[in-house]
């Protein structure tokens, strides 16, 4: 049966320590019997995710995979996606924050979890007891983690974030060797990884790779940390930059991370990505609106002909950003139907071409229906890119794994 990821809304970590291996997926999922369908729902394919995982492995071997599921797996639902990936043999995961890492442990994820960004002294209990790996990127981050480690008399695993040219978080690459040497000698922190993030500009990316490789040569040959540079974009553009570990995220969902023209077409074809996500809603009602009338709020162009207009149970408050005036489309009865108007909870579409459309019928906002398809590129432009489009779908929208 399908499972619905219920997006447990309990408050973040409160210090009630449990062995993460004793935690199960039970609190996070319920068996799907009846899902409320207003607001739409996402259908996510286990088989497509496993297929994409195999494609990434083909591209990056012998590098290992660290699946990035931050920002609730870019809207797909981090707990459900991580469980499917764990079933597929993935043992490394990356999230943004400690709270996101706690949620994965509570969902039954046993492997290594790297927190990519910030942490706070209030995260100490979770960091100590849930076997997390933290990122250090400054002297102050080292001091905070060293104090947390000292509180338990133990040691903590960390990765060092190096700024090779993105000018975001990270130790400046020219200072990194000295920084790392100081950590090895003077702190209760074990460096198990060193990583950076590409700018996703081809010329700068090559320069960043060269800088990171120079840093690796500056460190002792006995230094045992793994090295990582690329996420989805780099995997599909710079095979030489895969190093020890790659960090795919949105490509595991079957979506190119940016415009296809910026990808290496041969690597993109070899990946054979399949969309994991279908976004659906239902028709609430259909009516014929006479020529000359207007549809939706505000002053709009009058209809040129009698038009069958369907009201869909989804709107911008549900994360949908399909634009009206002939640019946005949904699928109804296998036909591409133009979006006429969009409001908070309702989208009006022209279903004249689908004369059998009735209340209760499914409409596809993203994905395939019969021989027609709405691709992620059709929605990403209006939403500000593929990442924002997916992550903008609220947690209350059901995620159903099939």
Backbone torsions as a table, in degrees:
resi	resn	phi	psi	omega
1	UNK	NA	158.3	176.5
2	UNK	-71.1	154.0	175.1
3	UNK	-116.8	141.6	176.4
4	UNK	-104.2	123.1	174.5
5	UNK	-78.1	113.5	-171.0
6	UNK	-84.4	-3.2	179.0
7	UNK	51.1	65.7	-179.3
8	UNK	-47.5	125.8	-175.0
9	UNK	-101.0	17.6	177.1
10	UNK	-60.4	154.5	-179.9
11	UNK	-63.7	160.0	-179.1
12	UNK	-64.5	-179.2	-170.9
13	UNK	-43.7	129.0	-179.2
14	UNK	-114.6	4.5	176.8
15	UNK	96.2	4.6	177.0
16	UNK	-82.5	92.4	-168.1
17	UNK	-77.0	133.1	171.4
18	UNK	-134.1	154.3	172.2
19	UNK	-66.2	119.9	-177.0
20	UNK	-57.9	-26.2	-179.4
21	UNK	-74.9	-12.7	177.5
22	UNK	-90.4	-9.0	-177.9
23	UNK	-82.4	142.5	179.2
24	UNK	-118.5	175.7	179.5
25	UNK	-78.8	-1.2	-170.4
26	UNK	-54.2	-46.3	-177.4
27	UNK	-69.6	-15.8	-170.3
28	UNK	-97.7	-15.8	-176.2
29	UNK	-134.5	154.5	171.6
30	UNK	-133.3	151.7	177.1
31	UNK	-68.6	133.9	-176.5
32	UNK	-76.7	116.5	172.3
33	UNK	-111.1	-55.5	176.8
34	UNK	-141.6	118.8	179.4
35	UNK	-102.1	132.2	174.3
36	UNK	-65.2	127.7	-168.8
37	UNK	-104.3	-7.3	174.5
38	UNK	-72.2	142.5	-171.6
39	UNK	90.2	-9.9	178.2
40	UNK	84.2	176.9	178.2
41	UNK	-155.6	157.3	176.2
42	UNK	-105.1	132.2	170.7
43	UNK	-105.0	125.6	-175.6
44	UNK	-120.0	132.9	-172.5
45	UNK	-98.8	117.1	174.4
46	UNK	-60.3	-44.0	-176.3
47	UNK	-64.6	-37.7	178.2
48	UNK	-67.5	-38.5	178.5
49	UNK	-65.5	-42.8	177.4
50	UNK	-64.4	-37.4	176.9
51	UNK	-61.6	-45.5	-179.6
52	UNK	-66.3	-37.7	176.5
53	UNK	-60.2	-42.4	177.4
54	UNK	-63.4	-37.7	178.7
55	UNK	-65.0	-41.4	177.2
56	UNK	-64.0	-42.3	179.2
57	UNK	-59.7	-39.3	177.6
58	UNK	-60.9	-40.3	-174.8
59	UNK	-73.1	-32.2	-167.6
60	UNK	-110.5	-8.0	-177.3
61	UNK	-51.6	137.1	10.2
62	UNK	-93.1	11.0	179.4
63	UNK	-60.9	150.2	176.6
64	UNK	-88.8	162.0	-177.3
65	UNK	-108.1	129.8	168.2
66	UNK	-114.6	108.4	-175.7
67	UNK	-77.7	125.0	179.5
68	UNK	-90.7	117.6	-178.8
69	UNK	-123.7	29.3	177.4
70	UNK	-67.8	168.5	-179.4
71	UNK	52.7	42.9	-179.3
72	UNK	55.7	45.2	-178.0
73	UNK	54.1	45.3	179.2
74	UNK	54.2	33.7	176.2
75	UNK	99.6	-11.5	-178.5
76	UNK	-78.5	-18.2	-175.9
77	UNK	101.7	104.3	-171.4
78	UNK	-65.7	-41.8	-175.6
79	UNK	-63.0	-49.9	-179.1
80	UNK	-64.2	-42.3	-178.6
81	UNK	-66.4	-42.5	-179.6
82	UNK	-64.6	-36.4	178.6
83	UNK	-64.5	-41.7	179.2
84	UNK	-65.3	-41.8	178.6
85	UNK	-66.3	-39.6	176.8
86	UNK	-61.0	-39.9	175.3
87	UNK	-61.2	-29.3	179.3
88	UNK	-86.5	6.5	175.0
89	UNK	99.5	2.8	178.0
90	UNK	-74.0	131.8	-178.2
91	UNK	-119.2	-1.8	178.8
92	UNK	-126.0	135.2	-180.0
93	UNK	-135.3	153.1	176.0
94	UNK	-128.6	138.2	176.4
95	UNK	-132.1	175.7	179.7
96	UNK	-84.3	-44.9	-168.3
97	UNK	-129.2	168.5	176.6
98	UNK	-63.6	-39.7	178.6
99	UNK	-58.6	-40.9	177.5
100	UNK	-65.2	-36.7	178.6
101	UNK	-66.8	-41.2	177.3
102	UNK	-58.6	-42.7	179.7
103	UNK	-60.6	-37.8	178.0
104	UNK	-67.2	-43.6	177.4
105	UNK	-59.3	-42.8	179.6
106	UNK	-65.8	-22.7	177.5
107	UNK	-86.4	0.3	177.2
108	UNK	93.5	19.8	178.8
109	UNK	-86.8	122.3	-170.8
110	UNK	-102.4	-17.4	-171.7
111	UNK	-76.2	-171.8	176.9
112	UNK	-67.4	136.2	176.9
113	UNK	-125.4	118.4	177.9
114	UNK	-98.7	127.8	173.9
115	UNK	-93.5	119.7	-168.0
116	UNK	-83.7	-20.5	-172.1
117	UNK	-124.0	-116.9	-163.5
118	UNK	-94.1	160.5	172.9
119	UNK	-148.4	170.8	-170.7
120	UNK	-142.1	153.0	176.3
121	UNK	-54.1	-28.0	178.4
122	UNK	-68.6	-12.8	177.1
123	UNK	-85.2	3.5	-169.4
124	UNK	-57.1	-46.1	-176.9
125	UNK	-61.0	-44.4	179.7
126	UNK	-64.6	-42.5	-178.9
127	UNK	-62.1	-42.9	-176.9
128	UNK	-69.0	-42.0	-165.7
129	UNK	-101.5	-12.3	-177.5
130	UNK	-106.5	11.1	170.8
131	UNK	59.8	48.4	-178.6
132	UNK	-95.4	156.6	173.2
133	UNK	-110.6	129.0	-176.7
134	UNK	-107.1	158.2	175.2
135	UNK	-97.2	131.5	169.9
136	UNK	-109.6	139.8	-173.6
137	UNK	-143.0	5.1	-178.9
138	UNK	-164.1	167.2	176.6
139	UNK	-61.8	-38.9	-178.8
140	UNK	-66.8	-36.2	178.0
141	UNK	-67.4	-35.4	175.9
142	UNK	-64.6	-44.3	-179.2
143	UNK	-62.1	-42.6	-180.0
144	UNK	-62.6	-46.2	-179.1
145	UNK	-69.4	-36.2	177.8
146	UNK	-62.2	-39.2	177.6
147	UNK	-65.5	-39.5	178.2
148	UNK	-64.8	-43.1	177.9
149	UNK	-63.4	-42.1	-179.8
150	UNK	-62.5	-28.8	-179.6
151	UNK	-65.5	-21.4	179.1
152	UNK	-112.5	-1.5	-179.3
153	UNK	71.3	14.4	-178.0
154	UNK	-114.8	-161.4	178.9
155	UNK	-124.6	155.5	178.9
156	UNK	-122.1	147.6	175.4
157	UNK	-87.2	138.4	178.0
158	UNK	-139.4	155.4	164.0
159	UNK	-111.1	145.4	177.4
160	UNK	-97.4	125.6	176.8
161	UNK	-91.6	124.2	-178.6
162	UNK	-112.2	132.4	176.2
163	UNK	-89.1	106.8	179.8
164	UNK	-99.2	1.9	179.0
165	UNK	152.7	-5.5	176.8
166	UNK	-78.4	-21.6	179.8
167	UNK	62.8	36.0	176.2
168	UNK	-113.9	-149.5	176.6
169	UNK	-57.8	144.6	174.7
170	UNK	142.3	149.7	173.1
171	UNK	-70.6	128.5	177.6
172	UNK	-53.2	134.7	-170.9
173	UNK	-58.6	-32.8	-178.7
174	UNK	-72.9	-14.9	178.6
175	UNK	-104.8	-3.5	-167.4
176	UNK	-69.4	-38.3	-177.5
177	UNK	-61.8	-45.2	179.3
178	UNK	-66.5	-41.0	178.0
179	UNK	-58.6	-47.5	-178.5
180	UNK	-66.2	-41.2	179.2
181	UNK	-60.6	-41.5	178.2
182	UNK	-64.4	-38.5	178.2
183	UNK	-65.3	-42.6	-177.7
184	UNK	-62.8	-38.4	-174.7
185	UNK	-82.7	-33.7	-162.8
186	UNK	-121.3	4.9	-175.3
187	UNK	-131.3	158.8	175.7
188	UNK	-86.9	37.5	-177.3
189	UNK	-116.9	131.8	178.5
190	UNK	-100.0	116.4	-179.9
191	UNK	-80.6	111.7	179.8
192	UNK	-107.6	-8.4	179.5
193	UNK	-157.1	152.8	173.9
194	UNK	-132.0	132.2	-176.4
195	UNK	-147.3	164.7	175.9
196	UNK	-144.6	175.8	-177.7
197	UNK	-129.4	130.5	-179.7
198	UNK	-72.1	154.2	177.4
199	UNK	-84.1	-12.3	-179.1
200	UNK	66.8	30.2	168.3
201	UNK	-118.5	125.1	-167.1
202	UNK	-54.8	-47.2	-177.6
203	UNK	-67.9	-44.5	178.9
204	UNK	-65.1	-36.6	-179.7
205	UNK	-60.8	-42.7	179.2
206	UNK	-62.8	-40.3	178.5
207	UNK	-65.2	-39.6	178.8
208	UNK	-64.4	-41.5	177.4
209	UNK	-60.9	-44.7	-179.2
210	UNK	-61.7	-40.2	179.7
211	UNK	-65.6	-41.2	-179.3
212	UNK	-67.9	-39.0	178.4
213	UNK	-66.7	-34.8	175.8
214	UNK	-63.7	-41.9	177.0
215	UNK	-61.0	-41.7	-179.9
216	UNK	-61.0	-38.1	179.2
217	UNK	-68.8	-25.6	-178.5
218	UNK	-76.8	-18.5	-177.2
219	UNK	-91.3	154.4	-178.3
220	UNK	-58.4	148.3	180.0
221	UNK	-62.9	-23.1	-179.3
222	UNK	-83.5	-4.7	-179.4
223	UNK	-68.8	119.0	-165.8
224	UNK	-97.9	13.6	-177.8
225	UNK	-72.7	152.4	171.9
226	UNK	-86.3	159.3	-175.9
227	UNK	-121.9	140.7	-178.0
228	UNK	-145.8	138.3	-179.2
229	UNK	-132.3	-36.4	-165.3
230	UNK	-107.3	147.0	168.1
231	UNK	-110.8	-153.6	-173.2
232	UNK	-57.7	-44.8	-176.7
233	UNK	-60.7	-48.0	-178.8
234	UNK	-65.2	-35.6	177.6
235	UNK	-58.8	-36.5	-175.7
236	UNK	-93.3	2.0	-179.0
237	UNK	-131.5	-30.1	-172.1
238	UNK	-134.7	81.4	-177.5
239	UNK	-58.7	-30.0	-178.2
240	UNK	-69.3	-11.3	-176.1
241	UNK	-98.8	8.2	-176.0
242	UNK	-70.1	-29.2	175.4
243	UNK	50.9	-136.6	-173.9
244	UNK	-86.1	-38.9	-175.2
245	UNK	-136.8	136.3	174.0
246	UNK	-110.2	157.9	-173.8
247	UNK	-125.2	69.7	179.5
248	UNK	-72.2	145.7	176.7
249	UNK	-131.0	-87.2	-172.6
250	UNK	-67.2	-25.0	179.4
251	UNK	-68.6	-24.4	174.5
252	UNK	-64.8	-26.1	175.8
253	UNK	-80.2	-3.6	177.1
254	UNK	94.4	11.5	-176.2
255	UNK	-114.1	131.0	171.7
256	UNK	-60.3	142.3	-175.2
257	UNK	-73.6	-16.0	177.4
258	UNK	-153.9	-168.8	-176.2
259	UNK	-57.7	138.7	-178.3
260	UNK	-58.8	-28.3	179.8
261	UNK	-65.5	-18.4	179.6
262	UNK	-92.9	-6.2	-179.8
263	UNK	-92.2	157.8	170.1
264	UNK	-75.0	114.0	-173.9
265	UNK	-61.2	-31.0	-179.3
266	UNK	-70.9	-41.3	178.5
267	UNK	-69.9	-37.2	178.3
268	UNK	-63.6	-41.4	178.9
269	UNK	-67.7	-38.6	-178.9
270	UNK	-68.7	-30.1	178.6
271	UNK	-66.9	-31.3	179.2
272	UNK	51.9	50.9	-175.3
273	UNK	-66.7	138.2	174.5
274	UNK	-119.5	137.7	179.3
275	UNK	-64.5	126.8	176.3
276	UNK	-81.7	-25.2	-167.5
277	UNK	-107.0	132.2	162.0
278	UNK	-122.1	131.3	-178.3
279	UNK	-109.4	122.1	-174.5
280	UNK	-128.4	161.1	168.9
281	UNK	-148.7	-173.6	177.2
282	UNK	-125.6	158.7	175.5
283	UNK	-80.3	127.6	176.6
284	UNK	-85.1	-32.1	-179.6
285	UNK	-172.5	158.1	179.3
286	UNK	-131.8	136.1	175.3
287	UNK	-144.3	156.4	175.7
288	UNK	-94.2	125.7	-179.7
289	UNK	-108.0	130.4	-173.2
290	UNK	-70.9	150.5	174.1
291	UNK	-54.2	140.7	-179.5
292	UNK	93.9	-19.0	177.0
293	UNK	-80.3	163.4	177.1
294	UNK	-111.4	156.7	-176.7
295	UNK	-123.2	128.5	175.2
296	UNK	88.9	178.9	-176.9
297	UNK	-69.7	153.5	170.8
298	UNK	76.4	-177.9	-179.6
299	UNK	-81.9	121.4	-176.2
300	UNK	-133.5	163.4	176.8
301	UNK	-64.8	135.8	177.4
302	UNK	-67.9	151.3	177.5
303	UNK	-63.9	138.2	-177.9
304	UNK	-80.3	-19.9	-177.9
305	UNK	-151.0	165.1	172.6
306	UNK	-55.3	133.0	-170.3
307	UNK	-134.7	132.0	172.5
308	UNK	-82.9	119.0	-174.7
309	UNK	-113.5	124.5	177.2
310	UNK	-103.4	137.1	172.7
311	UNK	-96.4	118.0	179.3
312	UNK	-94.3	147.3	-177.9
313	UNK	-82.4	54.3	179.7
314	UNK	-159.2	147.8	178.3
315	UNK	-151.3	-168.2	-175.9
316	UNK	-67.5	-25.2	177.4
317	UNK	-70.3	-14.9	176.3
318	UNK	-94.3	6.5	177.8
319	UNK	94.4	-2.1	-177.2
320	UNK	-81.8	133.2	-175.7
321	UNK	-128.4	21.1	177.2
322	UNK	-57.4	127.1	-173.3
323	UNK	-89.4	142.7	178.3
324	UNK	-78.2	-163.9	179.2
325	UNK	61.6	40.1	170.4
326	UNK	85.4	-5.1	-178.0
327	UNK	-89.3	-43.5	-178.3
328	UNK	-87.9	146.3	178.8
329	UNK	-139.7	154.3	168.5
330	UNK	-128.1	168.5	178.4
331	UNK	-105.9	127.0	175.2
332	UNK	-134.3	121.7	-179.3
333	UNK	59.9	29.4	-179.4
334	UNK	79.3	6.0	179.3
335	UNK	-107.7	144.2	171.9
336	UNK	-79.2	119.4	-175.5
337	UNK	-117.8	127.0	-173.6
338	UNK	-70.3	140.3	172.5
339	UNK	-76.8	127.0	-179.5
340	UNK	-99.2	-34.9	-178.2
341	UNK	-160.2	153.0	-176.7
342	UNK	-136.0	131.7	175.0
343	UNK	-133.1	-171.7	-171.6
344	UNK	-59.0	-42.5	-173.2
345	UNK	-124.9	3.2	-174.9
346	UNK	-140.7	141.3	171.5
347	UNK	-122.5	130.1	179.1
348	UNK	-100.5	129.5	-178.0
349	UNK	-131.8	153.8	179.2
350	UNK	-86.8	108.4	-179.6
351	UNK	-107.7	25.4	179.5
352	UNK	-58.0	-36.4	-179.1
353	UNK	-72.3	-18.6	-179.6
354	UNK	-110.2	76.4	-171.5
355	UNK	-66.5	-11.6	178.5
356	UNK	-92.0	-2.2	-175.6
357	UNK	-62.3	133.6	-178.3
358	UNK	-138.6	163.3	173.7
359	UNK	-56.0	136.8	-178.6
360	UNK	96.1	-15.3	178.9
361	UNK	-69.8	151.4	175.7
362	UNK	-76.3	145.3	169.2
363	UNK	-125.6	137.0	-177.9
364	UNK	-103.1	121.8	178.7
365	UNK	-90.0	-31.3	179.6
366	UNK	-147.6	125.7	179.8
367	UNK	120.2	-165.4	-172.2
368	UNK	-106.3	145.4	170.3
369	UNK	-143.5	119.5	-171.7
370	UNK	55.7	-125.8	-178.3
371	UNK	-97.8	2.4	-178.1
372	UNK	-102.1	157.0	-178.0
373	UNK	-148.3	138.5	167.6
374	UNK	-103.2	112.8	-178.2
375	UNK	-86.4	164.7	-179.3
376	UNK	-62.0	-29.8	178.9
377	UNK	-64.6	-27.1	-179.9
378	UNK	-68.5	-25.2	-178.0
379	UNK	-107.1	-27.1	-170.3
380	UNK	-64.7	-35.3	-177.6
381	UNK	-59.7	-47.7	-178.9
382	UNK	-67.8	-26.6	-176.5
383	UNK	-91.3	-7.0	-178.5
384	UNK	91.8	21.8	177.7
385	UNK	119.6	162.1	-174.5
386	UNK	-63.8	-38.6	-178.5
387	UNK	-64.0	-46.9	-177.9
388	UNK	-68.8	-34.2	179.5
389	UNK	-62.1	-48.2	-177.7
390	UNK	-71.9	-45.7	-176.7
391	UNK	-69.2	-17.8	180.0
392	UNK	-80.1	-4.7	177.6
393	UNK	-79.3	119.7	-171.8
394	UNK	-61.9	155.6	-179.5
395	UNK	-63.6	-24.6	-178.6
396	UNK	-71.5	-15.6	177.6
397	UNK	-73.8	123.3	-175.8
398	UNK	-61.6	140.6	171.9
399	UNK	-111.5	117.7	-173.4
400	UNK	-116.1	115.9	178.3
401	UNK	-89.8	130.5	-177.3
402	UNK	-122.4	NA	NA
